[in-house]
Amino acid sequence: MRARGRSSRGLCWPHAAPWSTGHGSTDSPPGSQPMTMMRAVVQTAYGDPQRVLELREVERPTASHGEVVVRVHATSVHADVWHVVTGLPYVLRWMGAGAKRPTPAIPGIDFAGEVHATGPGVREIGVGDRVFGESHRGLQWKNGATFAEFATVPASILAKIPVNVDFATAAAVPTAGYIALANLRGEATVQPGHHVLINGAAGGVGTIALQLVKAQGAAVTAVDRADKLPPLRQLGADHLIDYQREDVTRSASRFDLIFDVASTLRLADCRRILSERGRFVVIGHDHYGSQGRRLLGSIPSMMGLMLRSLFDRHLPKPILDMPPKAEVMRELAARLADGSLTPLVHAKYPLSRVHEAMRALQSGDGVGKILLVP
């Protein structure tokens, strides 16, 4: 579980009527009054996504100073979204999501789309530009209102989508790419010739981390379920391990970095496979509540690792200054443009099938990202 912080303005609780199915444009025909409504997934409370998420017709957002309205073409479904929809662990409700109910009421954080309108003070981005990014300016545990046909976003944190990249590919990158890049810095920086183990390599973060590490000239051992391993070989993994058949902590190899996306490894067990200066990085994953830590989730264990890093050579010192989102999005855009980063998309669903998308996320059966396509 990656802790986040405040967000920019988003849609608040809408007065909405039930939405009938259909995928026609919400723009008005020539000569009529401009349409002000859109389809969006609305979260009515904290709880089971199958119960609290509804597709409705709501008012379109408008851009304030420094913001743009984006026509969302694709938006990502991932663990951060699940946490805010369920309100688990409970502490995140007081970390920005909303103490009694989620605010704003529309889930979603990262996206790709086309600029539909600009607010005052926006100069670097114009109507018609293809852009991608996250909808929050800072770090967050909060809905970002991208599970909708339109969303407002601070223009300063967006990047333009390279001409050779489609919307779905771009939408698979922002949050997963930010997490991967932010955690492969400082003492966890990978050097040419390093040997890196990625545990949980088939997910959104893992598949991007694998490509970032390979681009640095390192060898990669990818760990995941057997049926999810073949695509990882295509991404450049040098060695593959099925965790259901082999205990990676008993490997004869020594690793300069263990990047534990799945959060299933213990440092005590991994010491024997770390090199003398090897680092152990845990991303933090609550496994969709299956471990029963409903109040604080993985926060205590992550805080414990941060404290131990002060005297344990295998734990990198915490980096308190997270990289600016605009800077990260520009780097990710450059990697997409030059082909060194190609995110995998497992499945795409329309907004009307958001329940299926959330079930697919929780199943953990896919390789890469799950997207909603408004």
C-alpha positions as CSV (number, residue, x, y, z in Angstrom):
1,M,0.0,0.0,0.0
2,R,1.6,3.2,-1.1
3,A,0.6,6.2,1.1
4,R,-0.4,9.4,-0.7
5,G,-1.7,12.8,0.2
6,R,-3.9,15.7,-0.9
7,S,-5.6,16.2,-4.3
8,S,-6.9,18.8,-6.6
9,R,-10.6,19.7,-6.9
10,G,-12.8,17.0,-8.4
11,L,-16.5,16.3,-8.9
12,C,-18.3,16.1,-5.6
13,W,-21.4,14.1,-4.8
14,P,-23.7,14.4,-7.9
15,H,-27.4,14.7,-8.0
16,A,-27.9,12.0,-10.6
17,A,-30.5,9.8,-12.3
18,P,-29.9,6.2,-13.3
19,W,-28.2,5.8,-16.6
20,S,-29.4,3.6,-19.4
21,T,-26.9,1.7,-21.5
22,G,-25.6,3.1,-24.7
23,H,-22.3,4.5,-26.0
24,G,-23.3,7.5,-28.1
25,S,-21.5,10.8,-27.9
26,T,-22.6,13.2,-25.2
27,D,-21.9,16.2,-27.4
28,S,-24.9,18.0,-28.8
29,P,-25.9,17.9,-32.5
30,P,-25.2,21.1,-34.5
31,G,-27.5,24.0,-33.6
32,S,-28.6,22.7,-30.2
33,Q,-27.6,23.8,-26.8
34,P,-24.3,22.4,-25.5
35,M,-24.7,19.2,-23.5
36,T,-23.6,19.5,-19.9
37,M,-24.0,15.9,-18.8
38,M,-21.8,12.8,-18.9
39,R,-21.6,9.2,-17.9
40,A,-19.6,8.4,-14.8
41,V,-19.1,5.6,-12.2
42,V,-20.4,7.0,-8.9
43,Q,-19.4,5.6,-5.5
44,T,-22.3,5.8,-3.1
45,A,-20.4,4.7,0.1
46,Y,-17.4,2.7,1.2
47,G,-17.8,-1.0,0.7
48,D,-17.8,-3.9,-1.8
49,P,-17.3,-2.5,-5.3
50,Q,-20.1,-4.7,-6.6
51,R,-22.5,-2.9,-4.2
52,V,-21.3,0.7,-4.0
53,L,-20.4,1.5,-7.6
54,E,-23.2,2.7,-10.0
55,L,-23.1,4.0,-13.5
56,R,-25.0,7.4,-13.6
57,E,-25.5,10.5,-15.7
58,V,-23.9,13.5,-13.9
59,E,-22.9,17.0,-14.7
60,R,-19.7,17.5,-16.6
61,P,-16.9,19.2,-14.7
62,T,-15.6,22.6,-15.6
63,A,-12.0,23.9,-15.5
64,S,-10.9,26.3,-12.8
65,H,-7.6,28.4,-13.0
66,G,-4.7,26.2,-14.2
67,E,-7.0,23.2,-15.0
68,V,-8.1,21.5,-18.2
69,V,-11.2,19.4,-18.9
70,V,-10.1,16.1,-20.5
71,R,-12.2,13.8,-22.5
72,V,-11.2,10.5,-20.9
73,H,-10.4,7.8,-23.5
74,A,-9.0,5.2,-21.0
75,T,-8.5,5.0,-17.2
76,S,-6.7,2.5,-15.1
77,V,-8.2,0.1,-12.5
78,H,-5.6,-0.7,-9.8
79,A,-5.1,-1.4,-6.1
80,D,-5.2,2.3,-5.1
81,V,-8.7,2.5,-6.5
82,W,-9.7,-0.6,-4.7
83,H,-8.5,0.9,-1.4
84,V,-10.5,4.1,-1.7
85,V,-13.7,2.3,-3.0
86,T,-13.7,-0.2,-0.1
87,G,-12.4,2.3,2.5
88,L,-9.8,-0.2,3.6
89,P,-7.7,0.1,5.6
90,Y,-9.9,2.4,7.7
91,V,-7.1,4.8,8.4
92,L,-7.0,6.0,4.8
93,R,-10.4,7.6,5.3
94,W,-8.6,10.1,7.5
95,M,-5.7,10.4,5.1
96,G,-7.7,12.2,2.4
97,A,-10.4,9.8,1.2
98,G,-13.2,11.3,3.4
99,A,-14.0,10.3,6.9
100,K,-17.7,9.4,6.4
101,R,-18.0,8.9,2.7
102,P,-15.7,9.3,-0.3
103,T,-15.2,12.8,-1.7
104,P,-15.2,13.2,-4.6
105,A,-17.7,10.5,-5.4
106,I,-16.2,9.4,-8.7
107,P,-13.3,6.9,-8.5
108,G,-10.2,6.7,-10.6
109,I,-6.8,8.3,-10.6
110,D,-4.8,7.9,-13.8
111,F,-6.0,8.2,-17.4
112,A,-5.3,9.2,-21.0
113,G,-7.4,11.4,-23.1
114,E,-7.9,14.5,-25.2
115,V,-8.1,18.1,-23.9
116,H,-11.7,19.3,-24.3
117,A,-11.5,22.7,-22.6
118,T,-8.9,24.8,-20.8
119,G,-9.3,27.1,-17.8
120,P,-7.7,30.5,-17.2
121,G,-4.0,30.6,-17.0
122,V,-3.4,27.4,-19.1
123,R,-0.8,28.0,-21.8
124,E,1.3,24.9,-22.3
125,I,-1.6,22.7,-23.3
126,G,-4.4,23.4,-25.7
127,V,-7.7,22.0,-26.8
128,G,-7.2,18.8,-28.9
129,D,-3.9,17.8,-27.3
130,R,-3.6,14.2,-26.3
131,V,-2.4,13.9,-22.7
132,F,-1.9,11.4,-19.9
133,G,-1.2,11.5,-16.2
134,E,-2.8,11.4,-12.8
135,S,-5.6,13.6,-11.8
136,H,-4.1,14.6,-8.4
137,R,-1.4,17.2,-8.0
138,G,0.1,15.7,-4.9
139,L,0.1,12.3,-3.3
140,Q,-3.2,10.9,-2.3
141,W,-5.6,8.5,-0.8
142,K,-8.6,10.0,-2.6
143,N,-10.8,9.5,-5.6
144,G,-9.6,11.4,-8.6
145,A,-12.8,11.3,-10.7
146,T,-11.4,9.7,-13.9
147,F,-14.0,6.8,-14.1
148,A,-16.0,9.2,-16.3
149,E,-16.3,10.6,-19.8
150,F,-14.7,13.9,-18.7
151,A,-12.4,14.9,-15.8
152,T,-10.7,18.1,-14.6
153,V,-7.0,17.9,-14.1
154,P,-4.2,20.4,-13.2
155,A,-2.5,21.2,-16.5
156,S,0.9,21.4,-14.9
157,I,1.1,17.7,-14.1
158,L,0.2,16.3,-17.5
159,A,2.4,15.1,-20.3
160,K,1.6,14.9,-24.0
161,I,1.1,11.4,-25.4
162,P,3.8,10.6,-28.0
163,V,2.4,10.3,-31.5
164,N,3.3,6.6,-31.8
165,V,1.3,5.7,-28.6
166,D,-2.4,5.1,-28.3
167,F,-4.7,6.1,-25.5
168,A,-5.0,2.6,-23.9
169,T,-1.2,2.2,-23.8
170,A,-0.7,5.7,-22.2
171,A,-3.4,5.1,-19.6
172,A,-1.6,2.0,-18.4
173,V,1.5,4.0,-17.4
174,P,1.0,6.9,-14.9
175,T,0.4,5.4,-11.5
176,A,2.3,2.2,-12.1
177,G,5.1,4.0,-13.7
178,Y,5.3,6.6,-10.9
179,I,5.5,3.9,-8.3
180,A,8.2,2.0,-10.1
181,L,10.4,5.1,-10.8
182,A,9.9,6.5,-7.3
183,N,11.1,3.3,-5.7
184,L,14.1,2.7,-8.1
185,R,16.0,5.7,-6.8
186,G,18.5,6.6,-4.2
187,E,20.2,3.5,-2.7
188,A,17.9,1.3,-4.8
189,T,19.2,2.7,-8.1
190,V,20.1,-0.1,-10.5
191,Q,23.5,-0.1,-12.2
192,P,24.6,-2.0,-15.4
193,G,25.5,-5.6,-14.5
194,H,23.3,-5.7,-11.4
195,H,21.1,-8.8,-10.9
196,V,17.5,-7.8,-9.9
197,L,14.7,-10.0,-8.6
198,I,11.2,-8.7,-9.1
199,N,8.6,-10.5,-7.0
200,G,5.1,-10.0,-8.4
201,A,6.5,-9.1,-11.8
202,A,3.4,-9.7,-13.9
203,G,1.3,-6.8,-12.5
204,G,1.2,-3.2,-13.6
205,V,4.1,-2.0,-11.5
206,G,6.1,-5.2,-12.0
207,T,5.9,-5.2,-15.8
208,I,7.0,-1.6,-15.9
209,A,9.8,-2.0,-13.3
210,L,11.1,-5.0,-15.3
211,Q,11.5,-2.8,-18.4
212,L,13.0,0.1,-16.5
213,V,15.6,-2.2,-14.9
214,K,16.5,-3.9,-18.2
215,A,17.0,-0.4,-19.7
216,Q,19.7,0.2,-17.1
217,G,21.6,-2.9,-18.3
218,A,20.7,-5.2,-15.4
219,A,19.7,-8.9,-15.5
220,V,16.2,-9.7,-14.2
221,T,14.8,-12.7,-12.4
222,A,11.0,-12.4,-12.6
223,V,8.8,-14.2,-10.0
224,D,5.1,-14.9,-10.5
225,R,2.6,-17.7,-11.2
226,A,3.6,-20.1,-14.0
227,D,0.7,-19.1,-16.3
228,K,1.8,-15.4,-16.1
229,L,5.5,-15.9,-16.9
230,P,5.7,-16.2,-20.7
231,P,4.9,-12.5,-21.4
232,L,7.6,-11.5,-18.9
233,R,10.2,-13.3,-21.0
234,Q,9.0,-11.3,-24.0
235,L,9.6,-8.1,-21.9
236,G,13.2,-9.1,-21.4
237,A,13.3,-11.2,-18.2
238,D,16.4,-13.3,-18.1
239,H,15.2,-15.9,-15.6
240,L,11.7,-16.9,-14.6
241,I,10.5,-18.5,-11.3
242,D,7.1,-20.0,-10.6
243,Y,6.6,-19.1,-6.9
244,Q,4.2,-22.0,-6.5
245,R,6.9,-24.5,-7.3
246,E,10.1,-22.9,-6.2
247,D,11.1,-21.0,-3.1
248,V,13.0,-18.1,-4.4
249,T,14.7,-17.4,-1.1
250,R,16.5,-20.8,-1.6
251,S,17.9,-19.7,-4.9
252,A,21.6,-20.1,-5.5
253,S,21.8,-16.7,-7.1
254,R,22.7,-13.5,-5.3
255,F,20.8,-10.3,-6.1
256,D,21.8,-6.7,-5.9
257,L,18.2,-5.7,-5.6
258,I,15.0,-7.5,-4.5
259,F,12.0,-5.5,-5.7
260,D,9.0,-7.0,-3.8
261,V,5.9,-5.7,-5.5
262,A,3.7,-8.5,-4.2
263,S,4.9,-7.9,-0.6
264,T,5.1,-11.7,0.1
265,L,8.8,-11.9,1.0
266,R,10.4,-11.5,4.4
267,L,13.8,-9.7,4.7
268,A,14.9,-12.4,7.2
269,D,14.5,-15.0,4.5
270,C,16.0,-12.9,1.7
271,R,19.3,-12.0,3.4
272,R,20.8,-15.2,2.2
273,I,20.1,-14.3,-1.5
274,L,21.1,-10.7,-1.3
275,S,24.6,-9.6,-2.3
276,E,26.8,-7.8,0.3
277,R,25.4,-4.5,-0.7
278,G,22.1,-5.8,-2.0
279,R,18.9,-3.8,-1.2
280,F,15.5,-5.1,-0.3
281,V,12.6,-2.8,-1.5
282,V,9.0,-3.5,-0.6
283,I,6.2,-1.7,-2.4
284,G,3.5,-2.6,0.0
285,H,0.4,-4.5,-1.0
286,D,-2.6,-5.4,1.3
287,H,-3.8,-8.2,-1.1
288,Y,-7.3,-6.7,-1.3
289,G,-8.1,-7.1,2.4
290,S,-7.4,-10.9,2.5
291,Q,-4.9,-10.5,5.3
292,G,-7.5,-9.0,7.7
293,R,-5.6,-5.9,8.6
294,R,-8.6,-3.6,8.3
295,L,-7.6,-0.8,10.6
296,L,-4.0,0.1,9.5
297,G,-3.3,-2.3,6.7
298,S,0.4,-2.6,5.8
299,I,1.3,0.8,7.3
300,P,2.8,-0.6,10.5
301,S,5.1,-3.1,8.7
302,M,6.2,-0.4,6.2
303,M,7.0,2.0,9.1
304,G,8.9,-0.8,10.8
305,L,11.0,-1.2,7.6
306,M,11.7,2.5,7.5
307,L,12.9,2.5,11.1
308,R,15.1,-0.5,10.5
309,S,16.6,1.0,7.4
310,L,18.6,3.4,9.8
311,F,20.8,0.5,10.8
312,D,20.2,-2.4,8.3
313,R,22.5,-2.2,5.3
314,H,20.0,-4.2,3.1
315,L,17.2,-1.6,3.5
316,P,17.5,1.6,1.5
317,K,17.1,4.8,3.5
318,P,13.6,6.3,2.9
319,I,13.4,9.0,0.3
320,L,11.2,11.7,1.8
321,D,11.0,13.9,-1.3
322,M,8.9,12.2,-3.9
323,P,9.7,13.2,-7.5
324,P,7.4,15.8,-9.0
325,K,4.6,14.2,-11.1
326,A,5.3,16.5,-14.1
327,E,8.9,15.4,-14.1
328,V,8.0,11.7,-13.9
329,M,5.3,12.0,-16.6
330,R,7.8,13.6,-19.0
331,E,10.3,10.8,-18.4
332,L,7.6,8.1,-18.9
333,A,6.5,9.9,-22.1
334,A,10.1,9.9,-23.4
335,R,10.4,6.1,-22.7
336,L,7.1,5.4,-24.5
337,A,8.3,7.5,-27.4
338,D,11.6,5.7,-27.8
339,G,10.1,2.2,-27.3
340,S,12.0,1.4,-24.1
341,L,8.7,1.1,-22.2
342,T,5.7,-0.8,-23.6
343,P,3.1,-1.4,-20.9
344,L,1.0,-4.5,-21.1
345,V,-2.8,-4.2,-21.1
346,H,-4.6,-7.3,-19.8
347,A,-8.2,-6.2,-20.5
348,K,-10.4,-3.2,-21.4
349,Y,-14.0,-2.7,-20.1
350,P,-16.6,-0.1,-20.8
351,L,-17.8,1.9,-17.8
352,S,-21.0,-0.2,-17.7
353,R,-18.8,-3.2,-16.8
354,V,-16.9,-1.6,-13.9
355,H,-18.0,-4.4,-11.6
356,E,-16.3,-7.0,-13.9
357,A,-13.2,-4.8,-14.1
358,M,-13.0,-4.7,-10.3
359,R,-13.4,-8.4,-10.0
360,A,-10.7,-9.0,-12.6
361,L,-8.4,-6.7,-10.6
362,Q,-9.0,-8.7,-7.4
363,S,-8.5,-12.0,-9.1
364,G,-4.9,-11.3,-9.9
365,D,-5.1,-13.4,-13.0
366,G,-4.0,-10.9,-15.5
367,V,-0.6,-9.7,-16.8
368,G,-0.3,-6.0,-16.9
369,K,-3.1,-3.4,-16.5
370,I,-6.9,-3.4,-16.5
371,L,-8.5,-0.4,-18.1
372,L,-12.0,1.2,-18.3
373,V,-12.8,2.8,-21.6
374,P,-15.5,5.4,-21.3
